[in-house]
Amino acid sequence: MNLNQVTVPSVNVEAATIFYQKLGLKLIVKAFPHYVRFECPNGTATFSVHLVEKLPKGDGVYVYFECDNLDELVKELIAEGIEFTELPKDQSWLWREARLKDPDGNQLIL
């Protein structure tokens, strides 16, 4: 089995598109204002955003993106104006991660 795609909800797909392009995802389907789909820079999985009237309550969606150069990428994203809720840190579960939220509050872990 292979992961095809993950889709997250958004109340503003255009704002989410700008955000995810800053993260380095490549836009492959643009159906504003309802839907966009991206290719990840590595691998075969894709990532999409779809329009909703109302965001889910609670913590929402958690999406993990893997990268080989976490510290360097975080510095680049901060320079692009991306805000992090947690800077890169070694975790007890044996990997290093940084946390941020997209414009709709979806939890992203790099």
Gaussian input, Z-matrix of N, CA and C with variables (Angstrom, degrees):
# hf/3-21g

backbone

0 1
 N
 C     1     B1
 C     2     B2     1     A1
 N     3     B3     2     A2     1     D1
 C     4     B4     3     A3     2     D2
 C     5     B5     4     A4     3     D3
 N     6     B6     5     A5     4     D4
 C     7     B7     6     A6     5     D5
 C     8     B8     7     A7     6     D6
 N     9     B9     8     A8     7     D7
 C    10    B10     9     A9     8     D8
 C    11    B11    10    A10     9     D9
 N    12    B12    11    A11    10    D10
 C    13    B13    12    A12    11    D11
 C    14    B14    13    A13    12    D12
 N    15    B15    14    A14    13    D13
 C    16    B16    15    A15    14    D14
 C    17    B17    16    A16    15    D15
 N    18    B18    17    A17    16    D16
 C    19    B19    18    A18    17    D17
 C    20    B20    19    A19    18    D18
 N    21    B21    20    A20    19    D19
 C    22    B22    21    A21    20    D20
 C    23    B23    22    A22    21    D21
 N    24    B24    23    A23    22    D22
 C    25    B25    24    A24    23    D23
 C    26    B26    25    A25    24    D24
 N    27    B27    26    A26    25    D25
 C    28    B28    27    A27    26    D26
 C    29    B29    28    A28    27    D27
 N    30    B30    29    A29    28    D28
 C    31    B31    30    A30    29    D29
 C    32    B32    31    A31    30    D30
 N    33    B33    32    A32    31    D31
 C    34    B34    33    A33    32    D32
 C    35    B35    34    A34    33    D33
 N    36    B36    35    A35    34    D34
 C    37    B37    36    A36    35    D35
 C    38    B38    37    A37    36    D36
 N    39    B39    38    A38    37    D37
 C    40    B40    39    A39    38    D38
 C    41    B41    40    A40    39    D39
 N    42    B42    41    A41    40    D40
 C    43    B43    42    A42    41    D41
 C    44    B44    43    A43    42    D42
 N    45    B45    44    A44    43    D43
 C    46    B46    45    A45    44    D44
 C    47    B47    46    A46    45    D45
 N    48    B48    47    A47    46    D46
 C    49    B49    48    A48    47    D47
 C    50    B50    49    A49    48    D48
 N    51    B51    50    A50    49    D49
 C    52    B52    51    A51    50    D50
 C    53    B53    52    A52    51    D51
 N    54    B54    53    A53    52    D52
 C    55    B55    54    A54    53    D53
 C    56    B56    55    A55    54    D54
 N    57    B57    56    A56    55    D55
 C    58    B58    57    A57    56    D56
 C    59    B59    58    A58    57    D57
 N    60    B60    59    A59    58    D58
 C    61    B61    60    A60    59    D59
 C    62    B62    61    A61    60    D60
 N    63    B63    62    A62    61    D61
 C    64    B64    63    A63    62    D62
 C    65    B65    64    A64    63    D63
 N    66    B66    65    A65    64    D64
 C    67    B67    66    A66    65    D65
 C    68    B68    67    A67    66    D66
 N    69    B69    68    A68    67    D67
 C    70    B70    69    A69    68    D68
 C    71    B71    70    A70    69    D69
 N    72    B72    71    A71    70    D70
 C    73    B73    72    A72    71    D71
 C    74    B74    73    A73    72    D72
 N    75    B75    74    A74    73    D73
 C    76    B76    75    A75    74    D74
 C    77    B77    76    A76    75    D75
 N    78    B78    77    A77    76    D76
 C    79    B79    78    A78    77    D77
 C    80    B80    79    A79    78    D78
 N    81    B81    80    A80    79    D79
 C    82    B82    81    A81    80    D80
 C    83    B83    82    A82    81    D81
 N    84    B84    83    A83    82    D82
 C    85    B85    84    A84    83    D83
 C    86    B86    85    A85    84    D84
 N    87    B87    86    A86    85    D85
 C    88    B88    87    A87    86    D86
 C    89    B89    88    A88    87    D87
 N    90    B90    89    A89    88    D88
 C    91    B91    90    A90    89    D89
 C    92    B92    91    A91    90    D90
 N    93    B93    92    A92    91    D91
 C    94    B94    93    A93    92    D92
 C    95    B95    94    A94    93    D93
 N    96    B96    95    A95    94    D94
 C    97    B97    96    A96    95    D95
 C    98    B98    97    A97    96    D96
 N    99    B99    98    A98    97    D97
 C   100   B100    99    A99    98    D98
 C   101   B101   100   A100    99    D99
 N   102   B102   101   A101   100   D100
 C   103   B103   102   A102   101   D101
 C   104   B104   103   A103   102   D102
 N   105   B105   104   A104   103   D103
 C   106   B106   105   A105   104   D104
 C   107   B107   106   A106   105   D105
 N   108   B108   107   A107   106   D106
 C   109   B109   108   A108   107   D107
 C   110   B110   109   A109   108   D108
 N   111   B111   110   A110   109   D109
 C   112   B112   111   A111   110   D110
 C   113   B113   112   A112   111   D111
 N   114   B114   113   A113   112   D112
 C   115   B115   114   A114   113   D113
 C   116   B116   115   A115   114   D114
 N   117   B117   116   A116   115   D115
 C   118   B118   117   A117   116   D116
 C   119   B119   118   A118   117   D117
 N   120   B120   119   A119   118   D118
 C   121   B121   120   A120   119   D119
 C   122   B122   121   A121   120   D120
 N   123   B123   122   A122   121   D121
 C   124   B124   123   A123   122   D122
 C   125   B125   124   A124   123   D123
 N   126   B126   125   A125   124   D124
 C   127   B127   126   A126   125   D125
 C   128   B128   127   A127   126   D126
 N   129   B129   128   A128   127   D127
 C   130   B130   129   A129   128   D128
 C   131   B131   130   A130   129   D129
 N   132   B132   131   A131   130   D130
 C   133   B133   132   A132   131   D131
 C   134   B134   133   A133   132   D132
 N   135   B135   134   A134   133   D133
 C   136   B136   135   A135   134   D134
 C   137   B137   136   A136   135   D135
 N   138   B138   137   A137   136   D136
 C   139   B139   138   A138   137   D137
 C   140   B140   139   A139   138   D138
 N   141   B141   140   A140   139   D139
 C   142   B142   141   A141   140   D140
 C   143   B143   142   A142   141   D141
 N   144   B144   143   A143   142   D142
 C   145   B145   144   A144   143   D143
 C   146   B146   145   A145   144   D144
 N   147   B147   146   A146   145   D145
 C   148   B148   147   A147   146   D146
 C   149   B149   148   A148   147   D147
 N   150   B150   149   A149   148   D148
 C   151   B151   150   A150   149   D149
 C   152   B152   151   A151   150   D150
 N   153   B153   152   A152   151   D151
 C   154   B154   153   A153   152   D152
 C   155   B155   154   A154   153   D153
 N   156   B156   155   A155   154   D154
 C   157   B157   156   A156   155   D155
 C   158   B158   157   A157   156   D156
 N   159   B159   158   A158   157   D157
 C   160   B160   159   A159   158   D158
 C   161   B161   160   A160   159   D159
 N   162   B162   161   A161   160   D160
 C   163   B163   162   A162   161   D161
 C   164   B164   163   A163   162   D162
 N   165   B165   164   A164   163   D163
 C   166   B166   165   A165   164   D164
 C   167   B167   166   A166   165   D165
 N   168   B168   167   A167   166   D166
 C   169   B169   168   A168   167   D167
 C   170   B170   169   A169   168   D168
 N   171   B171   170   A170   169   D169
 C   172   B172   171   A171   170   D170
 C   173   B173   172   A172   171   D171
 N   174   B174   173   A173   172   D172
 C   175   B175   174   A174   173   D173
 C   176   B176   175   A175   174   D174
 N   177   B177   176   A176   175   D175
 C   178   B178   177   A177   176   D176
 C   179   B179   178   A178   177   D177
 N   180   B180   179   A179   178   D178
 C   181   B181   180   A180   179   D179
 C   182   B182   181   A181   180   D180
 N   183   B183   182   A182   181   D181
 C   184   B184   183   A183   182   D182
 C   185   B185   184   A184   183   D183
 N   186   B186   185   A185   184   D184
 C   187   B187   186   A186   185   D185
 C   188   B188   187   A187   186   D186
 N   189   B189   188   A188   187   D187
 C   190   B190   189   A189   188   D188
 C   191   B191   190   A190   189   D189
 N   192   B192   191   A191   190   D190
 C   193   B193   192   A192   191   D191
 C   194   B194   193   A193   192   D192
 N   195   B195   194   A194   193   D193
 C   196   B196   195   A195   194   D194
 C   197   B197   196   A196   195   D195
 N   198   B198   197   A197   196   D196
 C   199   B199   198   A198   197   D197
 C   200   B200   199   A199   198   D198
 N   201   B201   200   A200   199   D199
 C   202   B202   201   A201   200   D200
 C   203   B203   202   A202   201   D201
 N   204   B204   203   A203   202   D202
 C   205   B205   204   A204   203   D203
 C   206   B206   205   A205   204   D204
 N   207   B207   206   A206   205   D205
 C   208   B208   207   A207   206   D206
 C   209   B209   208   A208   207   D207
 N   210   B210   209   A209   208   D208
 C   211   B211   210   A210   209   D209
 C   212   B212   211   A211   210   D210
 N   213   B213   212   A212   211   D211
 C   214   B214   213   A213   212   D212
 C   215   B215   214   A214   213   D213
 N   216   B216   215   A215   214   D214
 C   217   B217   216   A216   215   D215
 C   218   B218   217   A217   216   D216
 N   219   B219   218   A218   217   D217
 C   220   B220   219   A219   218   D218
 C   221   B221   220   A220   219   D219
 N   222   B222   221   A221   220   D220
 C   223   B223   222   A222   221   D221
 C   224   B224   223   A223   222   D222
 N   225   B225   224   A224   223   D223
 C   226   B226   225   A225   224   D224
 C   227   B227   226   A226   225   D225
 N   228   B228   227   A227   226   D226
 C   229   B229   228   A228   227   D227
 C   230   B230   229   A229   228   D228
 N   231   B231   230   A230   229   D229
 C   232   B232   231   A231   230   D230
 C   233   B233   232   A232   231   D231
 N   234   B234   233   A233   232   D232
 C   235   B235   234   A234   233   D233
 C   236   B236   235   A235   234   D234
 N   237   B237   236   A236   235   D235
 C   238   B238   237   A237   236   D236
 C   239   B239   238   A238   237   D237
 N   240   B240   239   A239   238   D238
 C   241   B241   240   A240   239   D239
 C   242   B242   241   A241   240   D240
 N   243   B243   242   A242   241   D241
 C   244   B244   243   A243   242   D242
 C   245   B245   244   A244   243   D243
 N   246   B246   245   A245   244   D244
 C   247   B247   246   A246   245   D245
 C   248   B248   247   A247   246   D246
 N   249   B249   248   A248   247   D247
 C   250   B250   249   A249   248   D248
 C   251   B251   250   A250   249   D249
 N   252   B252   251   A251   250   D250
 C   253   B253   252   A252   251   D251
 C   254   B254   253   A253   252   D252
 N   255   B255   254   A254   253   D253
 C   256   B256   255   A255   254   D254
 C   257   B257   256   A256   255   D255
 N   258   B258   257   A257   256   D256
 C   259   B259   258   A258   257   D257
 C   260   B260   259   A259   258   D258
 N   261   B261   260   A260   259   D259
 C   262   B262   261   A261   260   D260
 C   263   B263   262   A262   261   D261
 N   264   B264   263   A263   262   D262
 C   265   B265   264   A264   263   D263
 C   266   B266   265   A265   264   D264
 N   267   B267   266   A266   265   D265
 C   268   B268   267   A267   266   D266
 C   269   B269   268   A268   267   D267
 N   270   B270   269   A269   268   D268
 C   271   B271   270   A270   269   D269
 C   272   B272   271   A271   270   D270
 N   273   B273   272   A272   271   D271
 C   274   B274   273   A273   272   D272
 C   275   B275   274   A274   273   D273
 N   276   B276   275   A275   274   D274
 C   277   B277   276   A276   275   D275
 C   278   B278   277   A277   276   D276
 N   279   B279   278   A278   277   D277
 C   280   B280   279   A279   278   D278
 C   281   B281   280   A280   279   D279
 N   282   B282   281   A281   280   D280
 C   283   B283   282   A282   281   D281
 C   284   B284   283   A283   282   D282
 N   285   B285   284   A284   283   D283
 C   286   B286   285   A285   284   D284
 C   287   B287   286   A286   285   D285
 N   288   B288   287   A287   286   D286
 C   289   B289   288   A288   287   D287
 C   290   B290   289   A289   288   D288
 N   291   B291   290   A290   289   D289
 C   292   B292   291   A291   290   D290
 C   293   B293   292   A292   291   D291
 N   294   B294   293   A293   292   D292
 C   295   B295   294   A294   293   D293
 C   296   B296   295   A295   294   D294
 N   297   B297   296   A296   295   D295
 C   298   B298   297   A297   296   D296
 C   299   B299   298   A298   297   D297
 N   300   B300   299   A299   298   D298
 C   301   B301   300   A300   299   D299
 C   302   B302   301   A301   300   D300
 N   303   B303   302   A302   301   D301
 C   304   B304   303   A303   302   D302
 C   305   B305   304   A304   303   D303
 N   306   B306   305   A305   304   D304
 C   307   B307   306   A306   305   D305
 C   308   B308   307   A307   306   D306
 N   309   B309   308   A308   307   D307
 C   310   B310   309   A309   308   D308
 C   311   B311   310   A310   309   D309
 N   312   B312   311   A311   310   D310
 C   313   B313   312   A312   311   D311
 C   314   B314   313   A313   312   D312
 N   315   B315   314   A314   313   D313
 C   316   B316   315   A315   314   D314
 C   317   B317   316   A316   315   D315
 N   318   B318   317   A317   316   D316
 C   319   B319   318   A318   317   D317
 C   320   B320   319   A319   318   D318
 N   321   B321   320   A320   319   D319
 C   322   B322   321   A321   320   D320
 C   323   B323   322   A322   321   D321
 N   324   B324   323   A323   322   D322
 C   325   B325   324   A324   323   D323
 C   326   B326   325   A325   324   D324
 N   327   B327   326   A326   325   D325
 C   328   B328   327   A327   326   D326
 C   329   B329   328   A328   327   D327

   B1=1.4454
   B2=1.5267
   B3=1.3112
   B4=1.4583
   B5=1.5226
   B6=1.3040
   B7=1.4607
   B8=1.5181
   B9=1.3330
   B10=1.4543
   B11=1.5218
   B12=1.3309
   B13=1.4614
   B14=1.5089
   B15=1.3196
   B16=1.4557
   B17=1.5177
   B18=1.3235
   B19=1.4619
   B20=1.5207
   B21=1.3286
   B22=1.4574
   B23=1.5246
   B24=1.3327
   B25=1.4604
   B26=1.5303
   B27=1.3299
   B28=1.4572
   B29=1.5226
   B30=1.3191
   B31=1.4605
   B32=1.5308
   B33=1.3463
   B34=1.4589
   B35=1.5333
   B36=1.3073
   B37=1.4635
   B38=1.5302
   B39=1.3225
   B40=1.4631
   B41=1.5191
   B42=1.3302
   B43=1.4755
   B44=1.5251
   B45=1.3246
   B46=1.4669
   B47=1.5229
   B48=1.3329
   B49=1.4606
   B50=1.5236
   B51=1.3067
   B52=1.4731
   B53=1.5190
   B54=1.3214
   B55=1.4603
   B56=1.5320
   B57=1.3187
   B58=1.4671
   B59=1.5235
   B60=1.3137
   B61=1.4602
   B62=1.5285
   B63=1.3225
   B64=1.4683
   B65=1.5189
   B66=1.3395
   B67=1.4591
   B68=1.5273
   B69=1.3284
   B70=1.4581
   B71=1.5171
   B72=1.3369
   B73=1.4650
   B74=1.5300
   B75=1.3392
   B76=1.4715
   B77=1.5240
   B78=1.3317
   B79=1.4623
   B80=1.5242
   B81=1.3484
   B82=1.4678
   B83=1.5261
   B84=1.3385
   B85=1.4669
   B86=1.5241
   B87=1.3264
   B88=1.4652
   B89=1.5192
   B90=1.3146
   B91=1.4637
   B92=1.5301
   B93=1.3481
   B94=1.4690
   B95=1.5096
   B96=1.2816
   B97=1.4621
   B98=1.5303
   B99=1.3338
   B100=1.4637
   B101=1.5193
   B102=1.3398
   B103=1.4613
   B104=1.5200
   B105=1.3356
   B106=1.4641
   B107=1.5282
   B108=1.3292
   B109=1.4668
   B110=1.5215
   B111=1.3224
   B112=1.4596
   B113=1.5175
   B114=1.3291
   B115=1.4582
   B116=1.5153
   B117=1.3011
   B118=1.4489
   B119=1.5263
   B120=1.3380
   B121=1.4662
   B122=1.5306
   B123=1.3288
   B124=1.4601
   B125=1.5212
   B126=1.3085
   B127=1.4603
   B128=1.5134
   B129=1.3386
   B130=1.4616
   B131=1.5243
   B132=1.3283
   B133=1.4628
   B134=1.5250
   B135=1.3284
   B136=1.4590
   B137=1.5248
   B138=1.3191
   B139=1.4607
   B140=1.5152
   B141=1.3248
   B142=1.4594
   B143=1.5203
   B144=1.3211
   B145=1.4600
   B146=1.5166
   B147=1.3351
   B148=1.4630
   B149=1.5237
   B150=1.3056
   B151=1.4573
   B152=1.5248
   B153=1.3309
   B154=1.4557
   B155=1.5286
   B156=1.3132
   B157=1.4614
   B158=1.5178
   B159=1.3247
   B160=1.4597
   B161=1.5306
   B162=1.3316
   B163=1.4601
   B164=1.5255
   B165=1.3324
   B166=1.4623
   B167=1.5261
   B168=1.3062
   B169=1.4707
   B170=1.5201
   B171=1.3215
   B172=1.4588
   B173=1.5188
   B174=1.3153
   B175=1.4623
   B176=1.5168
   B177=1.3127
   B178=1.4510
   B179=1.5123
   B180=1.3025
   B181=1.4605
   B182=1.5284
   B183=1.3362
   B184=1.4604
   B185=1.5229
   B186=1.3359
   B187=1.4564
   B188=1.5308
   B189=1.3300
   B190=1.4656
   B191=1.5160
   B192=1.3362
   B193=1.4571
   B194=1.5245
   B195=1.3321
   B196=1.4605
   B197=1.5109
   B198=1.3305
   B199=1.4608
   B200=1.5277
   B201=1.3197
   B202=1.4598
   B203=1.5244
   B204=1.3085
   B205=1.4654
   B206=1.5254
   B207=1.3181
   B208=1.4691
   B209=1.5246
   B210=1.3181
   B211=1.4719
   B212=1.5240
   B213=1.3159
   B214=1.4613
   B215=1.5305
   B216=1.3358
   B217=1.4590
   B218=1.5248
   B219=1.3168
   B220=1.4672
   B221=1.5230
   B222=1.3178
   B223=1.4731
   B224=1.5200
   B225=1.3446
   B226=1.4642
   B227=1.5303
   B228=1.3292
   B229=1.4680
   B230=1.5225
   B231=1.3138
   B232=1.4683
   B233=1.5239
   B234=1.3316
   B235=1.4704
   B236=1.5273
   B237=1.3528
   B238=1.4694
   B239=1.5341
   B240=1.3342
   B241=1.4625
   B242=1.5159
   B243=1.3361
   B244=1.4638
   B245=1.5287
   B246=1.3297
   B247=1.4638
   B248=1.5240
   B249=1.3130
   B250=1.4575
   B251=1.5216
   B252=1.3256
   B253=1.4637
   B254=1.5227
   B255=1.3362
   B256=1.4623
   B257=1.5187
   B258=1.3282
   B259=1.4589
   B260=1.5270
   B261=1.3451
   B262=1.4585
   B263=1.5260
   B264=1.3257
   B265=1.4629
   B266=1.5267
   B267=1.3410
   B268=1.4592
   B269=1.5182
   B270=1.3215
   B271=1.4570
   B272=1.5300
   B273=1.3182
   B274=1.4672
   B275=1.5237
   B276=1.3398
   B277=1.4675
   B278=1.5226
   B279=1.3392
   B280=1.4676
   B281=1.5211
   B282=1.3233
   B283=1.4558
   B284=1.5107
   B285=1.2995
   B286=1.4604
   B287=1.5212
   B288=1.3255
   B289=1.4573
   B290=1.5140
   B291=1.3369
   B292=1.4590
   B293=1.5240
   B294=1.3334
   B295=1.4648
   B296=1.5281
   B297=1.3312
   B298=1.4497
   B299=1.5169
   B300=1.3186
   B301=1.4662
   B302=1.5233
   B303=1.3355
   B304=1.4560
   B305=1.5296
   B306=1.3362
   B307=1.4656
   B308=1.5329
   B309=1.3433
   B310=1.4681
   B311=1.5267
   B312=1.3195
   B313=1.4614
   B314=1.5165
   B315=1.3326
   B316=1.4659
   B317=1.5213
   B318=1.3175
   B319=1.4564
   B320=1.5169
   B321=1.3372
   B322=1.4575
   B323=1.5161
   B324=1.3142
   B325=1.4484
   B326=1.5186
   B327=1.3144
   B328=1.4694
   B329=1.5167
   A1=108.26
   A2=116.63
   A3=122.97
   A4=108.50
   A5=116.68
   A6=120.49
   A7=108.77
   A8=116.32
   A9=121.42
   A10=109.74
   A11=115.95
   A12=119.96
   A13=111.26
   A14=114.29
   A15=123.74
   A16=105.61
   A17=117.22
   A18=122.07
   A19=109.40
   A20=116.45
   A21=121.08
   A22=109.84
   A23=116.87
   A24=120.96
   A25=111.58
   A26=114.81
   A27=120.95
   A28=109.85
   A29=116.15
   A30=120.65
   A31=110.89
   A32=116.89
   A33=121.67
   A34=108.01
   A35=116.53
   A36=122.33
   A37=111.37
   A38=118.01
   A39=119.82
   A40=111.07
   A41=118.66
   A42=121.43
   A43=110.59
   A44=117.03
   A45=120.80
   A46=110.83
   A47=117.03
   A48=121.23
   A49=111.19
   A50=116.29
   A51=120.89
   A52=109.91
   A53=117.30
   A54=122.68
   A55=110.83
   A56=117.44
   A57=120.06
   A58=112.52
   A59=117.65
   A60=119.23
   A61=110.04
   A62=117.96
   A63=120.92
   A64=110.89
   A65=116.92
   A66=120.04
   A67=112.04
   A68=117.05
   A69=121.02
   A70=114.99
   A71=117.21
   A72=119.39
   A73=109.44
   A74=115.98
   A75=121.55
   A76=109.68
   A77=116.42
   A78=122.55
   A79=109.86
   A80=117.08
   A81=120.76
   A82=112.96
   A83=117.85
   A84=122.05
   A85=107.30
   A86=115.45
   A87=120.86
   A88=107.99
   A89=116.57
   A90=121.76
   A91=108.02
   A92=115.69
   A93=120.84
   A94=110.30
   A95=120.11
   A96=126.77
   A97=113.40
   A98=117.49
   A99=119.92
   A100=116.66
   A101=118.20
   A102=118.59
   A103=111.45
   A104=115.43
   A105=121.97
   A106=108.01
   A107=114.39
   A108=119.56
   A109=108.20
   A110=114.89
   A111=122.10
   A112=111.15
   A113=115.41
   A114=122.01
   A115=107.39
   A116=116.32
   A117=120.50
   A118=107.88
   A119=117.85
   A120=120.14
   A121=113.40
   A122=117.15
   A123=121.95
   A124=109.13
   A125=117.67
   A126=121.18
   A127=112.09
   A128=115.11
   A129=120.24
   A130=113.61
   A131=117.99
   A132=120.36
   A133=110.81
   A134=115.09
   A135=120.51
   A136=108.69
   A137=114.56
   A138=122.16
   A139=107.20
   A140=117.88
   A141=119.28
   A142=111.74
   A143=113.60
   A144=123.18
   A145=106.64
   A146=116.64
   A147=119.24
   A148=109.99
   A149=114.27
   A150=122.15
   A151=110.94
   A152=115.53
   A153=122.22
   A154=107.88
   A155=115.62
   A156=119.18
   A157=111.31
   A158=115.41
   A159=120.76
   A160=108.60
   A161=116.02
   A162=120.64
   A163=110.60
   A164=117.27
   A165=119.41
   A166=110.88
   A167=116.47
   A168=121.19
   A169=109.38
   A170=115.46
   A171=120.44
   A172=111.14
   A173=115.46
   A174=121.12
   A175=113.18
   A176=118.19
   A177=120.68
   A178=112.53
   A179=114.96
   A180=123.03
   A181=109.93
   A182=116.27
   A183=122.73
   A184=107.10
   A185=116.91
   A186=121.30
   A187=107.44
   A188=115.22
   A189=121.78
   A190=109.10
   A191=115.98
   A192=122.50
   A193=107.55
   A194=116.99
   A195=121.21
   A196=110.15
   A197=115.47
   A198=120.45
   A199=108.12
   A200=115.19
   A201=120.46
   A202=112.82
   A203=117.54
   A204=122.33
   A205=111.05
   A206=116.54
   A207=121.37
   A208=113.09
   A209=117.16
   A210=119.45
   A211=112.22
   A212=116.48
   A213=120.96
   A214=110.73
   A215=116.71
   A216=120.76
   A217=111.11
   A218=117.60
   A219=120.59
   A220=110.33
   A221=117.99
   A222=120.71
   A223=111.02
   A224=116.35
   A225=120.68
   A226=111.20
   A227=116.66
   A228=120.44
   A229=111.57
   A230=117.80
   A231=121.00
   A232=109.44
   A233=116.76
   A234=120.62
   A235=111.28
   A236=117.38
   A237=122.82
   A238=111.97
   A239=116.87
   A240=120.27
   A241=114.61
   A242=117.84
   A243=121.13
   A244=108.51
   A245=115.95
   A246=121.18
   A247=110.27
   A248=116.35
   A249=123.17
   A250=110.10
   A251=115.99
   A252=120.65
   A253=110.35
   A254=116.07
   A255=121.54
   A256=108.38
   A257=115.95
   A258=120.82
   A259=109.89
   A260=118.09
   A261=120.40
   A262=112.40
   A263=113.18
   A264=119.43
   A265=108.66
   A266=115.97
   A267=120.92
   A268=108.37
   A269=116.29
   A270=121.66
   A271=110.57
   A272=116.29
   A273=121.24
   A274=111.44
   A275=117.68
   A276=120.48
   A277=111.34
   A278=116.11
   A279=124.79
   A280=116.19
   A281=117.42
   A282=118.03
   A283=109.54
   A284=115.80
   A285=123.38
   A286=106.82
   A287=116.55
   A288=119.10
   A289=111.87
   A290=114.19
   A291=123.47
   A292=106.46
   A293=116.27
   A294=120.33
   A295=110.71
   A296=113.87
   A297=121.87
   A298=108.25
   A299=116.08
   A300=121.12
   A301=108.13
   A302=115.26
   A303=119.01
   A304=108.50
   A305=119.18
   A306=120.63
   A307=114.21
   A308=117.59
   A309=121.17
   A310=112.75
   A311=117.56
   A312=121.07
   A313=115.07
   A314=117.97
   A315=119.56
   A316=108.77
   A317=116.69
   A318=122.90
   A319=110.20
   A320=117.17
   A321=121.40
   A322=108.67
   A323=115.63
   A324=121.64
   A325=106.88
   A326=115.66
   A327=121.58
   A328=107.34
   D1=143.13
   D2=178.36
   D3=-127.74
   D4=143.41
   D5=175.62
   D6=-72.99
   D7=124.04
   D8=178.41
   D9=-83.68
   D10=-60.52
   D11=-179.90
   D12=-158.56
   D13=162.03
   D14=171.07
   D15=-120.70
   D16=137.67
   D17=178.89
   D18=-121.05
   D19=132.59
   D20=177.63
   D21=-115.91
   D22=152.65
   D23=179.56
   D24=-81.82
   D25=153.55
   D26=177.66
   D27=-151.78
   D28=144.57
   D29=172.43
   D30=-93.60
   D31=-7.85
   D32=178.56
   D33=-145.84
   D34=87.67
   D35=-175.41
   D36=-62.93
   D37=-35.50
   D38=179.69
   D39=-64.69
   D40=-43.82
   D41=177.21
   D42=-64.35
   D43=-40.32
   D44=177.82
   D45=-63.29
   D46=-36.84
   D47=179.29
   D48=-61.12
   D49=-47.33
   D50=178.47
   D51=-59.03
   D52=-45.10
   D53=-179.70
   D54=-59.66
   D55=-51.35
   D56=-176.14
   D57=-69.93
   D58=-28.68
   D59=173.96
   D60=-67.37
   D61=-37.23
   D62=175.37
   D63=-61.82
   D64=-32.78
   D65=178.26
   D66=-71.47
   D67=-14.01
   D68=177.37
   D69=107.55
   D70=6.80
   D71=177.95
   D72=-79.44
   D73=145.48
   D74=-177.18
   D75=-98.77
   D76=120.49
   D77=-179.78
   D78=-68.37
   D79=123.83
   D80=179.66
   D81=-119.71
   D82=-21.00
   D83=175.28
   D84=-135.28
   D85=125.91
   D86=-179.87
   D87=-125.79
   D88=106.03
   D89=179.53
   D90=-127.46
   D91=60.66
   D92=179.93
   D93=-60.51
   D94=145.30
   D95=0.26
   D96=-93.77
   D97=10.95
   D98=-168.97
   D99=-94.49
   D100=-29.85
   D101=-168.13
   D102=-161.24
   D103=144.21
   D104=168.70
   D105=-142.09
   D106=155.12
   D107=178.23
   D108=-137.52
   D109=141.74
   D110=-176.81
   D111=-123.74
   D112=153.97
   D113=166.67
   D114=-96.00
   D115=141.43
   D116=172.40
   D117=-77.63
   D118=149.48
   D119=-178.65
   D120=-60.80
   D121=-27.88
   D122=-179.78
   D123=-129.16
   D124=148.32
   D125=177.43
   D126=84.93
   D127=-169.38
   D128=-175.66
   D129=-113.97
   D130=-7.95
   D131=-178.20
   D132=-70.40
   D133=151.50
   D134=174.29
   D135=-119.44
   D136=168.64
   D137=-174.90
   D138=-138.01
   D139=133.64
   D140=-179.15
   D141=-133.39
   D142=163.16
   D143=-179.83
   D144=-130.23
   D145=132.27
   D146=178.63
   D147=-127.55
   D148=148.67
   D149=-177.36
   D150=-73.64
   D151=134.23
   D152=172.69
   D153=-130.23
   D154=155.54
   D155=176.69
   D156=-75.69
   D157=-33.15
   D158=-175.23
   D159=-142.57
   D160=136.28
   D161=179.52
   D162=-76.92
   D163=151.27
   D164=177.12
   D165=-64.14
   D166=153.27
   D167=177.81
   D168=-85.75
   D169=161.25
   D170=178.30
   D171=89.38
   D172=-156.83
   D173=-176.25
   D174=-70.24
   D175=-20.50
   D176=179.79
   D177=75.10
   D178=-150.57
   D179=-174.11
   D180=-89.58
   D181=141.53
   D182=171.71
   D183=-112.60
   D184=125.85
   D185=178.77
   D186=-125.61
   D187=129.46
   D188=177.70
   D189=-104.62
   D190=127.35
   D191=173.25
   D192=-113.91
   D193=129.88
   D194=178.56
   D195=-91.74
   D196=140.94
   D197=174.04
   D198=-147.08
   D199=150.18
   D200=-177.82
   D201=-81.87
   D202=-24.38
   D203=-173.03
   D204=-120.89
   D205=58.77
   D206=-171.98
   D207=-53.80
   D208=-52.47
   D209=-175.51
   D210=-61.43
   D211=-41.95
   D212=178.65
   D213=-65.75
   D214=-44.18
   D215=179.78
   D216=-61.94
   D217=-43.36
   D218=179.86
   D219=-61.16
   D220=-42.66
   D221=177.53
   D222=-59.61
   D223=-43.69
   D224=179.32
   D225=-63.39
   D226=-42.32
   D227=-178.68
   D228=-68.61
   D229=-37.82
   D230=175.95
   D231=-61.33
   D232=-41.13
   D233=178.15
   D234=-64.11
   D235=-26.00
   D236=177.41
   D237=-83.76
   D238=-2.38
   D239=178.84
   D240=95.88
   D241=7.64
   D242=178.10
   D243=-78.91
   D244=131.80
   D245=179.70
   D246=-99.76
   D247=137.84
   D248=179.63
   D249=-107.86
   D250=143.56
   D251=174.52
   D252=-88.19
   D253=-21.10
   D254=176.65
   D255=-150.71
   D256=123.28
   D257=179.05
   D258=-75.60
   D259=166.67
   D260=-176.98
   D261=-51.80
   D262=135.05
   D263=-176.49
   D264=-153.85
   D265=139.67
   D266=174.86
   D267=-72.04
   D268=129.22
   D269=-177.68
   D270=-102.47
   D271=158.96
   D272=-179.44
   D273=-67.43
   D274=-18.61
   D275=179.58
   D276=-88.89
   D277=17.44
   D278=167.35
   D279=76.57
   D280=27.09
   D281=166.27
   D282=-142.07
   D283=165.61
   D284=-177.73
   D285=-101.15
   D286=136.39
   D287=-179.58
   D288=-147.00
   D289=158.60
   D290=173.12
   D291=-128.55
   D292=150.39
   D293=-176.89
   D294=-124.06
   D295=145.25
   D296=176.72
   D297=-154.67
   D298=172.43
   D299=177.32
   D300=-125.28
   D301=146.33
   D302=174.73
   D303=-79.66
   D304=177.26
   D305=-177.42
   D306=-58.85
   D307=-20.10
   D308=180.00
   D309=-98.52
   D310=4.40
   D311=178.48
   D312=87.53
   D313=4.09
   D314=175.14
   D315=-64.64
   D316=136.98
   D317=-176.42
   D318=-81.05
   D319=125.11
   D320=177.91
   D321=-118.75
   D322=135.13
   D323=178.40
   D324=-124.23
   D325=123.93
   D326=177.24
   D327=-102.14

